[in-house]
């Protein structure tokens, strides 16, 4: 689970700070990242991985 959590933080941060993204895309990134974080909080590793794939 730690590797998924780390991947989530790094990927989310890289995508949120990527140049050229519009506000709607940034909001989508925040939303999907939050969903993956909630899945990890509930110890649902498969759901967290699915959300990461959406990113």
Phi, psi and omega in degrees: 000329180296323180292324178292319178297316179295315179300320179298313180296314183292312181296315179301316180295317180295319180289320180295331182261005180292135179288149173088005178270141178277171185298322181296320179293319178298321177296320177298319179297314179298317181297311182293321178298318179295320178298317179295320177297320177295321178298319178294321178301326180270006180061035178255084187297320181297319179294321179297319179294320178299319179293322176297323178295329177294331178291000000 
